[in-house]
Amino acid sequence: MNQSKFSRVLNYSLNKFCPMILIGVILFISLGFFTWEPYAVMGLLLFSQNFHFKVGYSVAICEERGFIDEDGNVRDEEV
């Protein structure tokens, strides 16, 4: 159980933070620290990552509670 919990935490951490770290390293190595473009791209990246995380979380909650079926269609049942 500890190994599966560790692998879940590792998987989450790598999926959440590695893209931002890699994009940041590539941006700052290629464009430098003294231009505005890397900072703008990193700001947009942080915004999009936060938005996608919240959307994924809300979809998971809706699927768990039965508001969305497996095909992604909203059920027409009244609550």
LUMDRENMAR-528794 format. One record per residue: residue number from 1; residue in three letters; x, y negated, z of N, C-alpha, C, CB in turn. Coordinates in nm, 4 decimals, always signed. Each point is the difference from the previous one (the first is absolute). Glycine has a CB too. Layout:
<seza NUM,ala,<X,Y,Z>,<X,Y,Z>,<X,Y,Z>,<X,Y,Z>>;
...
//
This chain:
<seza 1,met,<+0.0820,+0.1197,+0.0000>,<-0.0820,-0.1197,+0.0000>,<+0.0863,-0.1259,+0.0000>,<-0.1795,+0.1260,+0.1203>>;
<seza 2,asn,<+0.2894,-0.1239,-0.0486>,<+0.0869,-0.1170,+0.0014>,<+0.0623,-0.0249,-0.1363>,<+0.0465,+0.0414,+0.2406>>;
<seza 3,gln,<-0.0135,+0.0663,-0.3114>,<+0.0607,-0.0177,-0.1315>,<-0.1011,-0.0591,-0.0981>,<+0.1550,+0.1931,+0.0452>>;
<seza 4,ser,<-0.2795,-0.1484,-0.0396>,<-0.0989,-0.0561,-0.0915>,<-0.0303,-0.1451,+0.0354>,<-0.0985,+0.2283,-0.0328>>;
<seza 5,lys,<+0.0974,-0.2597,+0.1624>,<-0.0218,-0.1393,+0.0397>,<+0.1179,-0.0862,-0.0454>,<-0.1374,+0.0752,+0.1991>>;
<seza 6,phe,<+0.2587,-0.0235,-0.1830>,<+0.1185,-0.0732,-0.0455>,<-0.0035,-0.0211,-0.1507>,<+0.1314,+0.0958,+0.1903>>;
<seza 7,ser,<-0.1710,+0.0082,-0.2634>,<-0.0039,-0.0141,-0.1460>,<-0.1082,-0.0978,-0.0430>,<+0.0848,+0.2336,-0.0232>>;
<seza 8,arg,<-0.1952,-0.2384,+0.0961>,<-0.1036,-0.0987,-0.0333>,<+0.0490,-0.1417,+0.0253>,<-0.1764,+0.1679,+0.0556>>;
<seza 9,val,<+0.2451,-0.1888,+0.0564>,<+0.0534,-0.1326,+0.0315>,<+0.1073,-0.0400,-0.1010>,<-0.0496,+0.0373,+0.2441>>;
<seza 10,leu,<+0.1366,+0.0571,-0.2796>,<+0.1035,-0.0284,-0.0991>,<-0.0598,-0.0317,-0.1360>,<+0.1552,+0.1494,+0.1242>>;
<seza 11,asn,<-0.2551,-0.0726,-0.1660>,<-0.0658,-0.0227,-0.1278>,<-0.0664,-0.1371,-0.0037>,<-0.0368,+0.2465,-0.0231>>;
<seza 12,tyr,<-0.0330,-0.2819,+0.1304>,<-0.0650,-0.1309,+0.0077>,<+0.1041,-0.1116,-0.0065>,<-0.1873,+0.0999,+0.1359>>;
<seza 13,ser,<+0.2947,-0.0858,-0.0592>,<+0.1022,-0.1042,+0.0043>,<+0.0679,-0.0178,-0.1351>,<+0.0360,+0.0505,+0.2413>>;
<seza 14,leu,<-0.0038,+0.0602,-0.3067>,<+0.0654,-0.0104,-0.1310>,<-0.0931,-0.0611,-0.1043>,<+0.1403,+0.1990,+0.0573>>;
<seza 15,asn,<-0.2671,-0.1604,-0.0556>,<-0.0950,-0.0556,-0.0966>,<-0.0315,-0.1459,+0.0284>,<-0.0969,+0.2268,-0.0281>>;
<seza 16,lys,<+0.1020,-0.2672,+0.1535>,<-0.0353,-0.1372,+0.0359>,<+0.1173,-0.0962,-0.0190>,<-0.1655,+0.0910,+0.1632>>;
<seza 17,phe,<+0.2875,-0.0497,-0.1240>,<+0.1101,-0.0955,+0.0068>,<+0.1060,+0.0157,-0.1087>,<-0.0410,-0.0046,+0.2404>>;
<seza 18,cys,<+0.0608,+0.1228,-0.2950>,<+0.1050,+0.0176,-0.1006>,<-0.0225,-0.0828,-0.1267>,<+0.0328,+0.2283,+0.0898>>;
<seza 19,pro,<-0.1541,-0.2359,-0.1432>,<-0.0162,-0.0848,-0.1190>,<+0.0374,-0.1458,+0.0249>,<-0.1804,+0.1529,-0.0738>>;
<seza 20,met,<+0.1414,-0.2056,+0.1903>,<+0.0333,-0.1395,+0.0304>,<+0.1501,-0.0185,+0.0161>,<-0.2221,-0.0273,+0.1108>>;
<seza 21,ile,<+0.2881,+0.1210,-0.0439>,<+0.1441,-0.0110,+0.0199>,<+0.0734,+0.0097,-0.1334>,<-0.0239,+0.0993,+0.2296>>;
<seza 22,leu,<-0.0134,-0.0025,-0.3129>,<+0.0679,+0.0162,-0.1291>,<-0.0225,-0.1192,-0.0918>,<-0.0251,+0.2461,+0.0230>>;
<seza 23,ile,<-0.0968,-0.2950,-0.0291>,<-0.0277,-0.1166,-0.0845>,<+0.0748,-0.1215,+0.0513>,<-0.2259,+0.0925,-0.0566>>;
<seza 24,gly,<+0.2288,-0.1101,+0.1884>,<+0.0733,-0.1126,+0.0571>,<+0.1480,+0.0059,-0.0293>,<-0.1692,-0.0112,+0.1772>>;
<seza 25,val,<+0.2293,+0.1289,-0.1624>,<+0.1435,+0.0144,-0.0285>,<+0.0288,-0.0289,-0.1468>,<+0.0200,+0.1706,+0.1835>>;
<seza 26,ile,<-0.0997,-0.1150,-0.2722>,<+0.0219,-0.0231,-0.1434>,<-0.0192,-0.1476,-0.0350>,<-0.0766,+0.2349,-0.0489>>;
<seza 27,leu,<-0.0260,-0.2979,+0.1059>,<-0.0238,-0.1416,-0.0293>,<+0.1150,-0.0877,+0.0464>,<-0.2439,+0.0415,+0.0190>>;
<seza 28,phe,<+0.2855,-0.0238,+0.1056>,<+0.1018,-0.0890,+0.0536>,<+0.1383,+0.0276,-0.0583>,<-0.1336,-0.0153,+0.2085>>;
<seza 29,ile,<+0.1595,+0.1402,-0.2489>,<+0.1275,+0.0280,-0.0656>,<+0.0030,-0.0625,-0.1393>,<+0.0212,+0.2144,+0.1304>>;
<seza 30,ser,<-0.1309,-0.2041,-0.2039>,<+0.0012,-0.0493,-0.1377>,<-0.0212,-0.1514,-0.0096>,<-0.0855,+0.2223,-0.0705>>;
<seza 31,leu,<+0.0001,-0.2792,+0.1559>,<-0.0298,-0.1429,-0.0120>,<+0.0706,-0.0871,+0.1040>,<-0.2184,+0.0661,-0.0930>>;
<seza 32,gly,<+0.2695,-0.0068,+0.1989>,<+0.0718,-0.0770,+0.1013>,<-0.0940,-0.0553,+0.1062>,<+0.1706,-0.0585,-0.1713>>;
<seza 33,phe,<-0.1085,+0.0039,+0.2751>,<-0.0767,-0.0530,+0.1133>,<-0.0401,-0.1458,-0.0172>,<+0.1197,+0.1604,+0.1436>>;
<seza 34,phe,<-0.0645,-0.2271,-0.2427>,<-0.0190,-0.1442,-0.0120>,<-0.1018,-0.0406,-0.1056>,<+0.2318,-0.0239,+0.0747>>;
<seza 35,thr,<-0.3040,+0.1201,-0.1321>,<-0.1066,-0.0327,-0.0946>,<-0.1342,+0.0291,+0.0673>,<+0.1493,+0.0524,-0.2009>>;
<seza 36,trp,<-0.2535,-0.1099,+0.1484>,<-0.1308,+0.0137,+0.0634>,<-0.0739,+0.1250,-0.0441>,<-0.0102,-0.2457,+0.0146>>;
<seza 37,glu,<+0.0468,+0.3057,-0.1271>,<-0.0741,+0.1126,-0.0551>,<-0.0052,+0.1226,+0.0919>,<+0.0656,-0.0836,-0.2224>>;
<seza 38,pro,<+0.0465,+0.1248,+0.2856>,<-0.0105,+0.1181,+0.0862>,<-0.0942,-0.0208,+0.1182>,<+0.2310,+0.0589,-0.0670>>;
<seza 39,tyr,<-0.2332,-0.1792,+0.1206>,<-0.0875,-0.0275,+0.1134>,<-0.1472,+0.0020,-0.0417>,<+0.1825,-0.1373,+0.1039>>;
<seza 40,ala,<-0.2108,+0.0846,-0.2226>,<-0.1377,+0.0029,-0.0495>,<-0.0448,+0.1433,-0.0275>,<+0.0317,-0.2282,-0.1000>>;
<seza 41,val,<+0.0538,+0.3066,+0.0372>,<-0.0346,+0.1393,-0.0299>,<-0.0186,+0.0789,+0.1291>,<+0.1275,-0.0131,-0.2168>>;
<seza 42,met,<-0.0412,-0.0077,+0.3151>,<-0.0138,+0.0717,+0.1270>,<-0.1279,-0.0411,+0.0731>,<+0.2502,+0.0153,+0.0163>>;
<seza 43,gly,<-0.2867,-0.1411,-0.0238>,<-0.1262,-0.0441,+0.0610>,<-0.1201,+0.0652,-0.0663>,<+0.1072,-0.2170,+0.0579>>;
<seza 44,leu,<-0.1071,+0.2218,-0.1893>,<-0.1092,+0.0664,-0.0713>,<-0.0015,+0.1499,+0.0267>,<+0.0127,-0.1755,-0.1764>>;
<seza 45,leu,<+0.1039,+0.2346,+0.1877>,<+0.0091,+0.1425,+0.0309>,<-0.0568,+0.0296,+0.1388>,<+0.2026,+0.0178,-0.1475>>;
<seza 46,leu,<-0.1685,-0.0987,+0.2462>,<-0.0532,+0.0207,+0.1343>,<-0.1519,-0.0157,+0.0030>,<+0.2163,-0.0820,+0.0949>>;
<seza 47,phe,<-0.2666,-0.0168,-0.1686>,<-0.1448,-0.0186,-0.0065>,<-0.0677,+0.1207,-0.0636>,<+0.0335,-0.2476,-0.0149>>;
<seza 48,ser,<+0.0208,+0.2959,-0.0961>,<-0.0646,+0.1117,-0.0688>,<+0.0101,+0.1285,+0.0811>,<+0.0520,-0.1080,-0.2189>>;
<seza 49,gln,<+0.0594,+0.1319,+0.2857>,<+0.0141,+0.1191,+0.0831>,<-0.1002,-0.0025,+0.1153>,<+0.2437,+0.0136,-0.0611>>;
<seza 50,asn,<-0.2619,-0.1278,+0.1229>,<-0.0955,-0.0119,+0.1093>,<-0.1424,+0.0227,-0.0498>,<+0.1542,-0.1602,+0.1162>>;
<seza 51,phe,<-0.1874,+0.1033,-0.2313>,<-0.1331,+0.0165,-0.0569>,<-0.0266,+0.1456,-0.0367>,<+0.0101,-0.2347,-0.0862>>;
<seza 52,his,<+0.0864,+0.3006,+0.0223>,<-0.0189,+0.1393,-0.0397>,<-0.0111,+0.0922,+0.1200>,<+0.1251,-0.0470,-0.2085>>;
<seza 53,phe,<-0.0524,+0.0177,+0.3148>,<-0.0102,+0.0815,+0.1211>,<-0.1399,-0.0117,+0.0594>,<+0.2461,-0.0309,+0.0444>>;
<seza 54,lys,<-0.2998,-0.0904,-0.0387>,<-0.1345,-0.0192,+0.0562>,<-0.1071,+0.0654,-0.0871>,<+0.0769,-0.2149,+0.1030>>;
<seza 55,val,<-0.0637,+0.2074,-0.2339>,<-0.0964,+0.0630,-0.0894>,<+0.0059,+0.1517,+0.0139>,<+0.0202,-0.1932,-0.1596>>;
<seza 56,gly,<+0.0989,+0.2496,+0.1645>,<+0.0140,+0.1447,+0.0172>,<-0.0580,+0.0466,+0.1318>,<+0.2038,-0.0062,-0.1405>>;
<seza 57,tyr,<-0.1844,-0.0706,+0.2452>,<-0.0550,+0.0347,+0.1306>,<-0.1523,-0.0046,-0.0024>,<+0.2065,-0.0898,+0.1102>>;
<seza 58,ser,<-0.2639,-0.0107,-0.1734>,<-0.1457,-0.0108,-0.0045>,<-0.0613,+0.1107,-0.0854>,<+0.0200,-0.2475,+0.0311>>;
<seza 59,val,<+0.0466,+0.2862,-0.1393>,<-0.0498,+0.1109,-0.0819>,<+0.0037,+0.1302,+0.0789>,<+0.0791,-0.1164,-0.2082>>;
<seza 60,ala,<+0.0271,+0.1368,+0.2854>,<+0.0092,+0.1208,+0.0817>,<-0.1113,+0.0047,+0.1039>,<+0.2475,+0.0028,-0.0350>>;
<seza 61,ile,<-0.2796,-0.1147,+0.0962>,<-0.1093,-0.0055,+0.0987>,<-0.1335,+0.0272,-0.0685>,<+0.1301,-0.1654,+0.1401>>;
<seza 62,cys,<-0.1523,+0.1076,-0.2564>,<-0.1265,+0.0225,-0.0718>,<-0.0151,+0.1455,-0.0426>,<+0.0067,-0.2365,-0.0805>>;
<seza 63,glu,<+0.1035,+0.2993,+0.0365>,<-0.0075,+0.1411,-0.0367>,<-0.0253,+0.0868,+0.1214>,<+0.1531,-0.0429,-0.1908>>;
<seza 64,glu,<-0.0927,+0.0089,+0.3035>,<-0.0179,+0.0781,+0.1220>,<-0.1448,-0.0066,+0.0493>,<+0.2399,-0.0433,+0.0599>>;
<seza 65,arg,<-0.3007,-0.0724,-0.0707>,<-0.1365,-0.0173,+0.0498>,<-0.1064,+0.0348,-0.1023>,<+0.0867,-0.1758,+0.1476>>;
<seza 66,gly,<-0.0459,+0.2153,-0.2676>,<-0.0936,+0.0475,-0.0993>,<-0.0642,-0.1071,-0.0859>,<-0.0400,+0.1824,+0.1521>>;
<seza 67,phe,<+0.0962,-0.3019,-0.1555>,<-0.0552,-0.1064,-0.0851>,<+0.0417,+0.0167,-0.1453>,<+0.0027,-0.1535,+0.1961>>;
<seza 68,ile,<+0.1099,+0.2227,-0.2205>,<+0.0524,+0.0212,-0.1339>,<+0.0199,+0.1498,-0.0174>,<+0.1139,-0.2290,-0.0060>>;
<seza 69,asp,<-0.1549,+0.2824,-0.1112>,<+0.0219,+0.1432,-0.0246>,<+0.1393,+0.0221,-0.0574>,<-0.2469,+0.0346,-0.0391>>;
<seza 70,glu,<+0.2785,+0.0899,+0.0064>,<+0.1340,+0.0342,-0.0466>,<+0.0359,-0.0637,-0.1332>,<-0.0230,+0.2117,+0.1218>>;
<seza 71,asp,<-0.0773,-0.2447,-0.2036>,<+0.0241,-0.0610,-0.1305>,<+0.0203,-0.1510,+0.0086>,<-0.1356,+0.1813,-0.1014>>;
<seza 72,gly,<+0.1173,-0.2392,+0.2183>,<+0.0151,-0.1432,+0.0178>,<-0.1277,-0.0777,-0.0193>,<+0.2294,+0.0269,-0.0737>>;
<seza 73,asn,<-0.3421,+0.0421,+0.0601>,<-0.1281,-0.0691,-0.0194>,<-0.0645,-0.0283,+0.1359>,<-0.0313,+0.1131,-0.2252>>;
<seza 74,val,<-0.0322,-0.2278,+0.2320>,<-0.0691,-0.0372,+0.1234>,<-0.1313,+0.0752,+0.0057>,<+0.1077,-0.2290,+0.0024>>;
<seza 75,arg,<-0.1355,+0.2849,+0.1117>,<-0.1254,+0.0741,+0.0165>,<-0.1152,-0.0981,+0.0163>,<+0.1227,+0.1941,+0.1055>>;
<seza 76,asp,<-0.2362,-0.1576,-0.1617>,<-0.1164,-0.0894,+0.0011>,<-0.0918,+0.0251,+0.1185>,<+0.0134,-0.0096,-0.2467>>;
<seza 77,glu,<+0.0297,+0.0895,+0.3434>,<-0.0833,+0.0288,+0.1154>,<-0.0103,-0.1236,+0.0877>,<+0.0663,+0.2425,-0.0079>>;
<seza 78,glu,<-0.1808,-0.2594,+0.0700>,<-0.0155,-0.1113,+0.0929>,<+0.0597,+0.0401,+0.1337>,<-0.2091,-0.0805,-0.1181>>;
<seza 79,val,<+0.2705,-0.0160,+0.1820>,<+0.0648,+0.0260,+0.1286>,<-0.0972,-0.0172,+0.1134>,<+0.2167,-0.0743,-0.0935>>;
//
